[in-house]
């Protein structure tokens, strides 16, 4: 099995160590380097050749925004996944515009981070639900009316239940527990949802549901 090579960039050693411990329990993930600031992150991306860089925002010397811009300019095939304590608009949009493939908050569970790494490595975009809401508010006019295509014309009632819970930021396991389903069944529902909506990630599916009016902004944390 070819492992996903990961670089962790965060100015707090305890965060780097904790993240490494979580990731290295997975057989397909390998932490190849750590960086304590943005300048080091850019340099080590060139020397350690990671597939994914987990990027903090507020770091000394060079911040996460500038480091992401440099990495995407020098190494465009490397996916940058932001893991930050901040969800300020200026950080979110600056990092997404810089080329970050995903933006998670540090409140996420370990499994959500693991899933996000695999997703961005596969070319998907991953956003924390709170960040996805900001993106929707930015790009969908406040007075814009959703298309309100009837969900029953596309999704089954169970698939809609899964999508609504996903919009609340629940993990696959949380959704399985809430709906009393197996994890495999929830994963199958997501696969069907992605195919029916012609999307490749949970975030895209939730945004589509918001635009259609199947889920309201009040449902999103």
DRENLUMKE-930346 format. One line per 10 residues: number of its first residue (from 1); their letters; for each residue z, y, x of N, C-alpha, C. Coordinates in pm, 1 decimal. Layout:
N
NUM = A = Z,Y,X,Z,Y,X,Z,Y,X ~ ...
***
This chain:
221
1 = XXXXXXXXXX = 0.0,-119.9,83.9,0.0,0.0,0.0,0.0,125.4,87.7 ~ -95.4,213.9,61.6,-100.6,338.8,136.7,-1.2,437.1,76.2 ~ 90.1,485.0,157.3,195.9,571.5,106.9,150.1,717.0,95.7 ~ 212.8,788.8,2.9,189.5,932.3,-10.7,278.0,1002.0,91.9 ~ 215.9,1077.4,180.5,287.8,1144.9,288.2,337.9,1281.0,238.2 ~ 466.4,1307.8,260.9,530.1,1426.1,202.6,599.6,1510.5,308.6 ~ 583.6,1641.9,296.0,657.7,1737.4,377.8,750.0,1815.1,284.6 ~ 877.5,1825.3,319.8,974.8,1899.0,239.0,1004.7,2032.0,307.4 ~ 976.5,2142.2,239.0,1002.1,2275.6,294.4,1109.5,2345.1,211.4 ~ 1227.0,2361.6,270.6,1339.1,2427.7,202.9,1434.8,2475.6,310.9
11 = XXXXXXXXXX = 1490.2,2595.5,293.1,1577.0,2648.7,397.8,1719.2,2594.7,390.9 ~ 1749.3,2511.2,292.6,1881.8,2449.9,282.8,1873.6,2303.7,326.3 ~ 1942.1,2271.4,435.5,1936.6,2135.8,489.8,1984.9,2032.0,389.6 ~ 2087.0,2066.1,312.1,2141.6,1969.6,216.5,2038.8,1936.0,108.6 ~ 1956.0,2033.5,71.0,1850.9,2008.3,-27.7,1744.2,1916.8,31.6 ~ 1706.9,1943.4,156.0,1606.8,1858.5,221.4,1657.6,1715.4,233.7 ~ 1783.4,1701.1,274.6,1839.8,1567.4,293.1,1849.0,1492.3,160.6 ~ 1894.2,1562.8,56.3,1906.3,1498.8,-74.5,1771.6,1458.8,-130.8 ~ 1672.1,1546.2,-113.8,1537.7,1516.7,-162.9,1478.6,1398.1,-88.0 ~ 1498.4,1395.5,42.7,1448.3,1283.8,123.6,1508.5,1151.5,75.8
21 = XXXXXXXXXX = 1638.4,1150.6,50.9,1705.2,1027.9,7.6,1647.8,976.7,-124.2 ~ 1618.9,1068.1,-215.8,1561.5,1028.9,-345.2,1421.7,970.9,-326.6 ~ 1340.2,1039.7,-248.2,1200.0,1000.0,-234.3,1182.7,870.9,-155.5 ~ 1264.3,852.0,-53.8,1244.1,735.5,32.1,1292.2,605.2,-30.4 ~ 1344.7,612.5,-152.0,1376.7,490.2,-225.4,1251.6,431.4,-290.6 ~ 1145.2,512.2,-293.9,1020.2,468.4,-356.1,927.9,407.6,-250.7 ~ 874.5,288.6,-276.6,792.0,220.5,-176.1,660.4,290.5,-143.4 ~ 613.3,377.7,-234.3,483.8,442.9,-211.4,497.6,585.8,-159.7 ~ 621.5,629.9,-132.1,643.4,766.1,-83.6,703.8,763.9,56.1 ~ 658.1,855.2,141.0,709.4,863.6,278.0,724.8,1010.3,317.7
31 = XXXXXXXXXX = 846.1,1049.5,353.3,869.9,1185.4,401.6,837.6,1188.0,550.5 ~ 733.4,1261.5,586.3,688.2,1262.0,725.6,739.9,1381.8,803.8 ~ 790.7,1484.5,732.5,840.0,1602.6,803.7,925.1,1688.5,711.4 ~ 1009.4,1772.1,774.0,1089.5,1870.1,701.9,1071.4,2005.3,770.0 ~ 1075.2,2111.1,689.7,1062.0,2246.4,744.3,1169.7,2334.7,682.7 ~ 1228.9,2421.0,765.8,1336.2,2507.2,718.7,1292.2,2647.2,681.4 ~ 1164.0,2677.7,701.5,1110.2,2807.6,661.9,959.8,2794.4,639.9 ~ 899.7,2899.0,582.8,758.5,2892.5,549.7,667.0,2882.9,670.0 ~ 703.7,2951.5,777.0,621.9,2947.9,898.5,615.5,2805.8,953.9 ~ 731.4,2740.9,956.1,738.3,2603.3,1005.2,662.4,2509.5,911.4
41 = XXXXXXXXXX = 666.1,2537.8,781.7,596.3,2453.9,684.3,445.8,2454.5,709.9 ~ 391.7,2572.8,737.4,248.0,2583.7,765.0,213.4,2508.9,893.2 ~ 293.2,2530.9,996.7,266.6,2466.5,1125.3,276.1,2314.1,1114.2 ~ 379.1,2265.7,1045.6,399.8,2121.4,1037.4,301.9,2053.4,942.4 ~ 243.6,2130.2,852.1,138.7,2073.1,767.9,20.1,2033.4,855.7 ~ -5.4,2114.5,957.1,-114.9,2083.7,1048.4,-85.3,1967.1,1140.1 ~ 40.2,1953.3,1182.1,73.8,1847.9,1278.3,111.0,1714.6,1213.4 ~ 176.6,1719.3,1096.4,222.5,1594.6,1033.3,126.0,1542.0,927.5 ~ 29.6,1626.2,888.1,-75.9,1587.5,793.8,-22.7,1521.9,665.7 ~ 58.8,1594.6,588.9,108.6,1540.1,462.2,1.1,1544.5,353.9
51 = XXXXXXXXXX = 20.3,1463.6,251.3,-65.7,1469.9,133.0,-11.2,1572.6,34.5 ~ 122.7,1582.6,31.3,190.6,1672.9,-61.6,298.6,1750.7,12.8 ~ 304.3,1881.1,-12.3,411.7,1965.0,42.2,500.3,2008.1,-73.4 ~ 629.6,1976.5,-64.5,726.5,2024.4,-163.0,777.3,2157.8,-110.8 ~ 748.6,2264.5,-184.1,768.8,2400.0,-133.4,876.4,2477.3,-209.9 ~ 974.2,2528.8,-136.2,1071.7,2621.0,-194.9,1007.8,2759.8,-197.6 ~ 1065.9,2851.6,-273.8,1008.7,2986.2,-284.4,1072.1,3082.0,-184.1 ~ 1203.5,3098.6,-193.9,1273.6,3195.4,-109.3,1313.9,3130.0,22.5 ~ 1238.4,3160.0,128.0,1267.0,3105.8,260.9,1250.4,3215.4,365.0 ~ 1318.5,3203.3,479.2,1307.1,3304.8,584.8,1172.0,3300.5,655.8
61 = XXXXXXXXXX = 1145.6,3407.0,731.4,1023.3,3424.0,811.0,900.0,3438.9,722.5 ~ 859.4,3330.6,657.9,745.7,3334.6,565.6,791.1,3270.9,435.1 ~ 773.5,3341.4,323.5,820.0,3285.7,196.3,724.0,3179.7,143.3 ~ 764.5,3114.0,35.3,685.0,3005.1,-19.3,548.6,3047.2,-70.0 ~ 539.0,3169.7,-118.9,410.2,3218.4,-170.2,309.0,3230.8,-56.3 ~ 348.6,3299.6,50.3,258.6,3317.4,164.8,227.7,3184.1,231.7 ~ 329.0,3097.9,241.6,308.0,2967.5,304.5,208.6,2884.3,224.1 ~ 218.8,2891.5,92.0,125.6,2816.8,6.8,-16.7,2868.2,25.0 ~ -33.0,2999.8,28.7,-166.0,3057.6,49.9,-226.0,3009.3,181.3 ~ -144.6,3010.1,286.2,-194.6,2969.5,417.9,-230.0,2821.0,420.4
71 = XXXXXXXXXX = -144.2,2739.9,361.6,-169.7,2595.5,360.8,-296.7,2563.4,283.2 ~ -314.4,2625.8,166.9,-433.4,2597.6,86.2,-560.0,2651.0,152.2 ~ -544.9,2755.5,233.1,-660.0,2809.3,304.8,-698.2,2720.3,422.7 ~ -597.1,2674.1,495.8,-621.6,2593.1,615.0,-643.3,2445.2,583.2 ~ -570.9,2396.3,482.6,-575.2,2252.9,449.6,-591.6,2236.7,298.0 ~ -708.5,2267.9,245.3,-729.2,2271.1,99.8,-703.2,2139.7,27.1 ~ -709.6,2027.9,98.1,-687.8,1899.1,31.7,-539.7,1866.5,12.7 ~ -452.3,1942.8,77.8,-308.2,1919.3,64.2,-259.9,1979.1,-67.9 ~ -185.8,1901.1,-144.8,-131.3,1949.3,-271.9,5.5,2011.8,-248.0 ~ 26.6,2130.3,-303.1,156.0,2198.1,-290.4,228.4,2190.5,-424.1
81 = XXXXXXXXXX = 347.7,2134.1,-420.5,431.8,2122.5,-539.9,555.3,2209.4,-518.9 ~ 568.2,2313.8,-598.8,681.5,2405.2,-585.0,805.1,2344.4,-650.9 ~ 917.1,2349.9,-579.0,1046.1,2305.7,-632.4,1142.6,2420.5,-607.4 ~ 1173.1,2495.2,-712.3,1246.6,2619.9,-694.7,1358.5,2635.8,-796.4 ~ 1454.8,2719.0,-761.2,1562.3,2753.3,-854.6,1520.5,2870.5,-942.2 ~ 1406.8,2932.6,-909.1,1363.5,3053.3,-978.9,1243.1,3027.5,-1069.0 ~ 1246.9,3086.8,-1189.5,1130.0,3078.8,-1277.0,1082.8,3218.5,-1316.6 ~ 1110.8,3317.5,-1228.8,1065.3,3454.1,-1253.4,912.9,3457.2,-1260.5 ~ 860.5,3540.5,-1349.2,716.0,3549.9,-1367.1,643.3,3576.7,-1235.6 ~ 698.6,3667.6,-1153.4,629.4,3704.7,-1030.3,614.6,3585.7,-936.4
91 = XXXXXXXXXX = 714.8,3498.1,-932.9,706.7,3379.7,-848.3,609.7,3277.5,-907.8 ~ 625.1,3251.6,-1037.5,542.5,3150.3,-1103.6,394.5,3180.9,-1087.1 ~ 353.5,3301.4,-1126.6,211.0,3332.9,-1125.9,156.4,3354.1,-985.1 ~ 238.5,3408.0,-895.9,193.1,3425.4,-757.6,167.2,3290.7,-692.0 ~ 254.2,3193.8,-717.3,238.2,3061.9,-656.1,122.7,2984.4,-718.1 ~ 106.5,2994.9,-849.7,-6.1,2926.0,-912.8,-138.2,2987.1,-866.3 ~ -140.5,3119.6,-852.5,-261.2,3186.2,-803.3,-286.6,3152.9,-656.3 ~ -179.5,3122.8,-582.7,-193.7,3086.8,-441.2,-248.7,2946.0,-424.0 ~ -249.2,2869.6,-533.2,-307.0,2735.9,-526.6,-210.4,2621.1,-544.4 ~ -84.6,2650.2,-582.1,11.3,2542.1,-604.7,-36.6,2453.4,-719.1
101 = XXXXXXXXXX = -23.2,2322.6,-700.8,-67.8,2227.4,-802.8,38.2,2205.2,-909.2 ~ 161.5,2242.0,-878.0,268.6,2221.1,-974.5,386.0,2311.6,-946.4 ~ 468.9,2330.7,-1048.8,586.1,2417.2,-1034.1,700.5,2354.6,-1113.4 ~ 800.5,2306.0,-1041.4,918.0,2246.0,-1103.4,1041.6,2328.1,-1070.4 ~ 1139.7,2321.1,-1158.0,1267.9,2384.9,-1131.1,1363.1,2281.2,-1072.7 ~ 1459.7,2326.8,-995.3,1549.8,2233.9,-927.4,1645.8,2163.4,-1022.3 ~ 1635.3,2194.1,-1150.5,1717.2,2125.3,-1250.0,1655.8,1991.1,-1291.0 ~ 1533.9,1960.7,-1242.4,1468.5,1835.9,-1282.2,1541.1,1715.8,-1223.4 ~ 1523.5,1602.4,-1287.1,1581.9,1478.6,-1237.5,1495.2,1422.8,-1125.0 ~ 1556.0,1333.1,-1048.6,1484.4,1273.7,-936.9,1356.1,1205.1,-979.2
111 = XXXXXXXXXX = 1359.7,1132.4,-1091.2,1240.9,1059.9,-1136.0,1128.8,1155.3,-1175.3 ~ 1165.9,1270.8,-1230.8,1064.4,1369.6,-1268.4,994.8,1424.7,-1144.0 ~ 1071.0,1445.0,-1037.6,1012.0,1491.4,-912.0,918.7,1384.9,-855.6 ~ 963.1,1261.1,-858.7,881.2,1149.9,-809.1,750.1,1141.2,-887.6 ~ 760.5,1149.1,-1020.0,640.3,1143.2,-1104.6,546.7,1259.9,-1074.6 ~ 605.2,1377.8,-1051.4,524.3,1497.0,-1024.4,450.0,1484.1,-892.0 ~ 515.0,1427.6,-791.6,449.9,1407.6,-662.0,328.7,1316.6,-677.8 ~ 346.8,1208.3,-749.8,235.0,1115.6,-771.8,123.5,1183.5,-851.0 ~ 162.4,1267.2,-946.0,63.2,1334.1,-1030.3,-20.2,1434.4,-951.0 ~ 45.4,1521.0,-872.9,-31.7,1621.1,-797.8,-115.5,1553.9,-689.5
121 = XXXXXXXXXX = -65.6,1443.5,-636.1,-144.0,1369.5,-536.9,-270.0,1312.2,-600.1 ~ -261.8,1282.6,-730.3,-376.8,1228.0,-803.0,-468.0,1338.2,-856.3 ~ -433.7,1463.7,-825.1,-519.1,1574.0,-866.4,-478.9,1641.7,-995.5 ~ -362.9,1606.0,-1050.0,-317.8,1667.2,-1174.2,-237.1,1793.9,-1147.0 ~ -217.6,1871.1,-1253.0,-133.0,1990.1,-1246.4,-5.5,1961.0,-1323.8 ~ 108.8,1992.2,-1263.9,237.4,1962.0,-1327.5,321.9,2088.6,-1334.1 ~ 364.9,2123.0,-1454.6,449.3,2240.7,-1472.7,574.3,2203.5,-1550.6 ~ 687.7,2257.7,-1506.8,810.3,2243.5,-1584.3,785.5,2307.6,-1721.3 ~ 838.0,2250.7,-1830.7,813.3,2307.2,-1964.1,842.5,2456.2,-1975.2 ~ 949.9,2503.3,-1911.2,982.4,2645.9,-1917.2,874.3,2729.1,-1849.5
131 = XXXXXXXXXX = 816.0,2674.1,-1743.4,708.0,2742.7,-1673.2,579.9,2736.0,-1755.7 ~ 556.4,2621.6,-1819.0,437.6,2606.5,-1903.4,438.4,2709.6,-2015.8 ~ 556.8,2737.7,-2067.3,567.5,2837.6,-2174.0,525.6,2975.4,-2122.8 ~ 567.4,3009.1,-2002.0,528.5,3137.3,-1943.5,376.7,3145.1,-1927.3 ~ 318.6,3033.8,-1882.5,173.7,3029.9,-1863.3,102.9,3050.6,-1996.3 ~ 151.6,2982.6,-2099.8,89.8,2997.0,-2231.3,101.2,3140.6,-2280.7 ~ 219.6,3199.7,-2265.7,239.2,3337.1,-2311.0,149.7,3434.6,-2235.1 ~ 121.6,3402.4,-2109.6,37.4,3490.8,-2028.9,-109.5,3481.1,-2069.9 ~ -155.1,3359.2,-2095.2,-298.4,3339.4,-2115.4,-341.9,3326.7,-2261.0 ~ -246.3,3311.4,-2353.1,-280.5,3309.2,-2495.1,-229.6,3438.3,-2556.8
141 = XXXXXXXXXX = -315.8,3522.6,-2614.9,-273.1,3649.8,-2671.6,-159.7,3631.2,-2771.1 ~ -62.9,3724.4,-2766.9,53.4,3713.9,-2854.6,13.4,3707.5,-3001.0 ~ -92.8,3780.2,-3037.0,-135.7,3781.4,-3176.6,-238.6,3675.9,-3208.0 ~ -272.3,3594.9,-3106.6,-374.8,3494.1,-3128.0,-327.7,3386.2,-3223.3 ~ -416.2,3341.9,-3309.4,-380.1,3239.4,-3405.7,-423.3,3103.0,-3354.2 ~ -335.1,3003.8,-3363.6,-373.4,2870.1,-3320.4,-483.0,2815.3,-3409.6 ~ -558.9,2721.9,-3353.9,-668.5,2663.5,-3430.0,-616.9,2583.6,-3548.6 ~ -498.5,2526.0,-3532.0,-433.5,2448.8,-3636.7,-522.7,2338.8,-3693.1 ~ -588.7,2269.9,-3603.8,-658.3,2149.3,-3644.4,-552.1,2047.0,-3681.5 ~ -571.9,1977.2,-3789.5,-469.0,1884.0,-3835.1,-446.5,1775.5,-3730.9
151 = XXXXXXXXXX = -320.4,1758.4,-3685.4,-294.6,1658.9,-3580.9,-330.3,1517.6,-3624.1 ~ -317.9,1489.5,-3755.3,-346.7,1354.5,-3804.0,-492.9,1316.3,-3782.4 ~ -577.7,1417.6,-3763.4,-719.1,1390.2,-3739.8,-742.2,1338.9,-3597.9 ~ -644.9,1360.3,-3510.3,-660.8,1321.8,-3370.4,-553.0,1223.7,-3325.5 ~ -426.9,1258.3,-3351.4,-314.9,1178.1,-3302.2,-244.7,1104.2,-3415.5 ~ -188.7,989.3,-3381.2,-106.7,917.4,-3478.3,27.6,989.0,-3490.2 ~ 104.3,957.8,-3592.8,233.9,1021.5,-3612.1,327.1,992.4,-3494.2 ~ 322.0,869.3,-3443.1,407.9,833.3,-3330.2,366.1,908.7,-3204.3 ~ 236.7,922.9,-3182.4,188.9,998.3,-3066.3,232.3,1143.9,-3076.0 ~ 232.0,1197.7,-3197.4,275.8,1335.6,-3217.0,425.5,1348.9,-3189.4
161 = XXXXXXXXXX = 503.3,1248.3,-3228.9,647.0,1248.5,-3198.9,669.2,1252.8,-3047.8 ~ 594.4,1170.4,-2975.8,605.9,1164.7,-2830.0,570.4,1299.6,-2768.3 ~ 464.4,1361.2,-2818.7,419.1,1489.0,-2764.5,520.2,1599.7,-2791.7 ~ 580.0,1599.3,-2908.8,680.2,1701.2,-2941.6,802.7,1689.1,-2851.5 ~ 844.3,1566.4,-2824.2,959.3,1546.7,-2735.7,923.5,1584.9,-2591.9 ~ 799.3,1559.3,-2553.3,754.4,1598.6,-2419.1,758.7,1750.2,-2405.0 ~ 729.0,1821.6,-2513.6,729.9,1967.9,-2509.1,870.7,2022.1,-2488.1 ~ 972.0,1938.0,-2514.9,1111.0,1978.3,-2493.6,1157.9,1946.2,-2352.1 ~ 1066.3,1895.3,-2269.9,1099.3,1866.4,-2131.2,1159.5,1729.4,-2108.5 ~ 1154.7,1642.9,-2209.0,1212.4,1509.4,-2193.9,1127.5,1422.7,-2101.4
171 = XXXXXXXXXX = 1193.1,1340.5,-2022.7,1122.7,1244.8,-1937.8,1075.5,1128.5,-2023.9 ~ 991.1,1043.5,-1967.2,944.5,926.1,-2041.3,1061.3,839.1,-2086.5 ~ 1161.2,822.9,-1998.7,1275.8,739.9,-2034.5,1356.5,803.9,-2146.6 ~ 1371.6,937.1,-2143.2,1443.3,1007.4,-2250.0,1372.7,986.8,-2383.9 ~ 1239.8,997.0,-2380.6,1161.5,979.7,-2503.1,1175.4,836.8,-2555.0 ~ 1171.6,741.0,-2463.6,1186.7,600.5,-2502.5,1322.3,577.9,-2569.0 ~ 1426.7,636.3,-2511.4,1560.8,620.9,-2567.5,1571.0,685.7,-2705.1 ~ 1512.3,804.7,-2719.6,1520.6,877.2,-2846.9,1446.7,803.0,-2958.5 ~ 1329.9,749.5,-2926.7,1247.1,684.6,-3028.6,1270.3,533.8,-3037.3 ~ 1362.7,485.1,-2955.3,1394.9,341.4,-2950.9,1267.7,261.0,-2922.2
181 = XXXXXXXXXX = 1203.3,296.8,-2812.9,1082.5,228.8,-2767.9,1102.2,183.9,-2623.5 ~ 1016.3,96.2,-2577.1,1020.6,58.9,-2436.1,951.7,167.7,-2354.8 ~ 985.4,175.6,-2226.9,922.6,274.2,-2139.4,772.2,249.2,-2131.8 ~ 733.6,123.2,-2127.9,591.5,88.5,-2120.5,515.9,138.3,-2244.3 ~ 580.8,130.8,-2360.8,516.5,177.4,-2484.2,496.2,328.5,-2480.8 ~ 596.6,400.6,-2431.1,583.8,546.4,-2419.9,470.0,582.3,-2324.9 ~ 461.0,512.2,-2213.5,353.5,537.2,-2117.6,217.4,510.2,-2181.6 ~ 210.8,407.4,-2264.7,85.4,375.3,-2333.8,49.4,486.2,-2432.3 ~ 150.9,539.6,-2501.8,125.9,649.9,-2595.5,69.4,770.9,-2521.3 ~ 126.7,801.3,-2404.7,75.9,914.9,-2327.6,-68.2,890.8,-2283.9
191 = XXXXXXXXXX = -98.5,769.2,-2245.3,-234.7,736.6,-2205.1,-331.8,761.5,-2320.2 ~ -292.2,720.8,-2441.2,-376.6,742.8,-2559.1,-389.5,891.7,-2590.3 ~ -276.8,964.5,-2578.1,-278.1,1108.9,-2603.5,-373.2,1179.1,-2506.9 ~ -363.2,1144.6,-2378.0,-449.5,1207.0,-2278.0,-596.5,1180.9,-2309.3 ~ -627.4,1057.7,-2346.8,-766.2,1022.6,-2376.6,-816.9,1097.2,-2499.8 ~ -734.1,1102.7,-2603.6,-776.5,1166.7,-2728.1,-792.0,1317.7,-2713.4 ~ -705.2,1379.3,-2632.3,-710.3,1524.5,-2615.1,-796.9,1566.0,-2496.4 ~ -846.1,1466.4,-2422.2,-929.1,1491.8,-2304.2,-854.8,1578.8,-2203.1 ~ -730.2,1538.7,-2172.7,-649.2,1607.7,-2072.7,-601.1,1504.0,-1972.2 ~ -542.1,1552.0,-1863.1,-499.3,1458.9,-1758.7,-351.5,1468.8,-1724.9
201 = XXXXXXXXXX = -276.8,1552.0,-1798.9,-134.6,1565.3,-1768.6,-56.1,1601.2,-1893.6 ~ 75.0,1579.2,-1886.6,163.7,1615.2,-1997.2,156.7,1764.9,-2025.4 ~ 152.6,1845.5,-1919.4,150.0,1990.6,-1937.3,28.2,2033.7,-2017.3 ~ -88.2,1980.6,-1980.0,-210.4,2015.2,-2052.9,-201.5,1971.1,-2198.4 ~ -140.6,1854.7,-2221.7,-127.5,1804.0,-2358.4,-36.5,1894.1,-2441.2 ~ 74.5,1938.9,-2381.5,167.8,2026.1,-2452.9,103.1,2161.0,-2482.7 ~ 31.4,2216.4,-2385.3,-36.6,2344.6,-2407.5,-139.0,2331.1,-2519.5 ~ -212.7,2220.0,-2521.4,-309.9,2196.8,-2628.9,-238.2,2191.9,-2764.2 ~ -123.3,2123.6,-2768.3,-47.7,2112.6,-2892.7,2.5,2249.1,-2938.8 ~ 42.7,2332.8,-2843.4,87.3,2467.8,-2877.1,-28.0,2550.3,-2934.1
211 = XXXXXXXXXX = -143.3,2540.1,-2870.7,-259.7,2615.8,-2916.9,-302.0,2572.9,-3056.9 ~ -289.7,2442.5,-3084.4,-330.6,2390.1,-3214.3,-226.2,2417.0,-3322.5 ~ -103.9,2453.8,-3279.0,1.2,2477.5,-3376.4,78.9,2353.1,-3413.7 ~ 55.6,2241.7,-3341.9,129.0,2118.0,-3370.6,272.2,2128.6,-3320.7 ~ 291.8,2209.7,-3216.6,423.1,2236.4,-3159.2,436.5,2387.6,-3153.5 ~ 554.2,2440.2,-3184.2,574.7,2584.2,-3178.8,643.9,2622.2,-3049.2 ~ 636.0,2748.4,-3013.0,701.6,2795.0,-2891.4,852.1,2773.2,-2898.3 ~ 907.1,2769.8,-3021.6,1050.9,2746.6,-3036.3,1089.0,2605.6,-2993.0 ~ 990.7,2514.2,-2992.0,1018.7,2376.8,-2950.7,1028.5,2363.8,-2799.8 ~ 974.8,2463.8,-2727.8,970.9,2457.4,-2582.1,1092.8,2527.5,-2525.4
221 = X = 1166.8,2462.4,-2433.3,1287.3,2523.5,-2376.8,1257.2,2657.0,-2311.2
***
